[in-house]
Amino acid sequence: MTDVRTLLAAVLGVLLGLLCLLAPGAVVRTQTVGRRPDGRGGEYGSDAVPARWRRLVRALGGGCLLLGLYFGYTALG
């Protein structure tokens, strides 16, 4: 019998990993909502996310995806 918590961890890990891999800019913008802007010298209306942060979120998303797949494999296998 599979453990429900392990299956939920697998589903959450896969979904969170896919979100981070597919939309890293949205994840960074969501995490920084409500914080004071540190640089006011940018162009009006630009909300560009630095490439370094996108790569970091994608790396973390890949880790979450791998862990979710591992949990799913151990729960179902």
N, C-alpha and C positions, 0 to 999 in steps of 0.2 A: 504494500500500500504506500502510495506517495505521500510525502509530508506536504500539507497545504502551504506552510510558511516557506518551504523551499521553492515550491512552484511560484508563489507570489514574488519571491526574491528574484527568480529567473525572469519572470515577465517584466518586473520593474527594471531590472538591469538591462534587458534587451531594449525596452522602450526608451529608457533614459540614454542609453548608448546611441541608439539611432537618432534621437533628437539632437544630441551633441554632435554627431557626425554630419547630419544633414543641414542643421541650422545653427552653426556656432555663433554667428553674430547675434542672433535672437537670444541665445542663452546668455551671452555677455551683457547685452542691453538689459535683460530681465534682472540679472544679478546686480546691476548698478543703478537701478531705478531709485530715485529719491536722494541720491548722493549729490553733494555739491560738485559742480564741474570744476576741474582743476585748471583747465586751460580755456581762457575766454578769447583766444586769438584766432579761433577757427572761423570758417566761413558760415554764414547764417544758414541754419537748416541742415547742416551736415552732422550726421551721427555715425561717422565712419569708425569701425572697430579696428584697432591695430592688428596686423597680421600675426604678431607674436601671441596675442590673446586667442586668436582663432585657432592657431596651431595647438596651443595648450588645451583648449576645450576639446578639440578633435582627438588629442591624445588621451585625455580623460574619458571621452566617449568611447574610444576603442577599448580601453580597459574595462569600462562598465559593460560593454557588449560582450567581451570575452568572459567576464565573470558571470554574466547572465546566461550565456550559453553553457558554461561549465555547470552552473547550478541546475539548469534544465536537464543536462545530460545525466547528472548524478541523481536527480529526482525521478527521471523516467527510465534510466538505464539500469 
